Amino acid sequence: MTEAFDLDWLDLREPFDALARNEALAARFLARLPARPRLLDLGAGTGSLFRWLAPRIGRAQAWTLVDADREMAEAAFDTVADRAEAVGLRVTFPSRRCLLVHAPGGAWRVEALVADLAEAPDNLPLHEADAVVNSALCDLVSRPWIERMAAALRVPFYAALCVDGRDRFSPPHPADAAVAQGFRRDQRRDKGFGGSALGAAAADAIAQAFRARGFSVESAASDWVARGRGAPHGLPFDAAPFLSRLVAGRASAALAGPFRDARRVAAWSEVRGGQIGRGVLQTRIGHRDVLALPAEG
Ligand SMILES: C[S@@+](CC[C@H](N)C(=O)[O-])C[C@H]1O[C@@H](n2cnc3c(N)ncnc32)[C@H](O)[C@@H]1O
């Protein structure tokens, strides 16, 4: 049973993901890629990580976007094509399963693979990949899943945006701790990857599993930061819709647990909603990007 994600939420979070991703760690990852890298993106959604990394790679490259959700895979093709054309890049479709973005440094080839990652890595074309990447996936998977992946890989593993539990809402509210506790419990719920989801333990679990297989592992903070109304960091988008979804998601996760106190959670949501409307809510949601590199040579 795979966890469903809606397209609107992925769309809302994409600019915050883009701001959060750790540039220095990504640069160290990109330095290990070959001339025309082939990347396997696990749980790719609509291709948010592709849109961020492909221009940084900046040369001919091939991506396989893996997702269990067929609708998501179709939306990925549409979104990749639309966003590329919006910035003036030509897009062609050599086949129904493949698109090419004709960028100045070389073509970016994108294919979709609909597959249930619960069965990974057995059902993945690892022999065709120079790197395995993912974003906002590893906090959903289980420890045995990460250990299987570490045992199977001989190429870099780049896991972006793993939640780490360092969440701050400001101004503080008396129910913050209770909501956070309910949310963290929900994050550990089995998401269909053969055991409890790693949640905030994801970065440490990746480090342990890959170091045990001889990889060097480093990680760096990649926190979401959203504040007030209007454009954060001078960018032309409004944080309010993102913050509203963030608050609603926390509240419903908190209500799903066994110790729920519906009135307290409702009061928290109402106060937070008012603060979003007045543009005074600030949040920092802790994430880590993790890079595991095999020994060179
Ligand atoms: C939090 S979203 C992240 C999407 C994308 N990587 C991004 O950063 O926007 C998690 C993605 O994993 C996919 N997913 C969840 N469980 C899966 C499974 N068992 N097999 C394949 N994909 C899965 C979901 O469909 C969703 O697209």
The ligand as a Gaussian input file, in Angstrom:
#p B3LYP/6-31G(d) Opt

LIG

0 1
 C        6.885000      13.529000      -0.608000
 S        6.651000      13.037000      -2.273000
 C        8.169000      13.651000      -2.988000
 C        8.062000      13.836000      -4.474000
 C        9.292000      14.455000      -5.139000
 N       10.484000      13.660000      -4.944000
 C        9.504000      15.857000      -4.653000
 O       10.529000      16.115000      -4.000000
 O        8.639000      16.706000      -4.922000
 C        6.945000      11.277000      -2.223000
 C        6.784000      10.603000      -3.568000
 O        7.057000       9.199000      -3.396000
 C        6.100000       8.462000      -4.113000
 N        5.961000       7.159000      -3.450000
 C        5.493000       6.928000      -2.212000
 N        5.500000       5.601000      -1.951000
 C        5.992000       5.000000      -3.078000
 C        6.262000       3.650000      -3.445000
 N        6.010000       2.632000      -2.612000
 N        6.774000       3.399000      -4.662000
 C        7.042000       4.429000      -5.531000
 N        6.809000       5.727000      -5.244000
 C        6.293000       6.004000      -4.026000
 C        4.825000       9.292000      -4.061000
 O        3.919000       8.954000      -5.105000
 C        5.387000      10.698000      -4.172000
 O        5.479000      11.121000      -5.508000

